[in-house]
């Protein structure tokens, strides 16, 4: 992948920051990358893509090198599923930009879902566990397309 970076929408920047553990917060995730991957998976599960209208200035775009191979697989799977053309995996700037764009939109859609679910919550970790549990039990008996329960551990 080239030097392109994963961006966060301005209206979701504070949410992303609050979901990461820091000296000031006790968020459920260790890194911004984990937040974005979780959000993209959630967005994909709910088929929710939201374009980034304004990019956050106070949250630096995430370098693709930060996404380990497991996370990069999600980016590639989302892209192939969306475009329905294996050429989106080519090693060139155009394909790279397409993959990033698709991932950003799914992540933004997932962040919107998370934002709605966390409205009024004090403990984000507990609320996210409830969301995951709800998803898990709502999908039992159905053919699971996209199982988010691995995030429960």
Secondary structure, 3 states (H helix, E strand, C coil): CCCCEECCEHHHHHHHHHCECCCCCCCCECCHHHHHHHHHHHHHHCCCCCCCCCECCCCCCEEHHHCCHHHHHHHHHHHHHHHCCHHHHCCCHHHHHHHHHHHHHHHHHHHHHHHHHHCCCCCHHHHHHHHHHHHHHHHCCCCCCCCCHHHHC
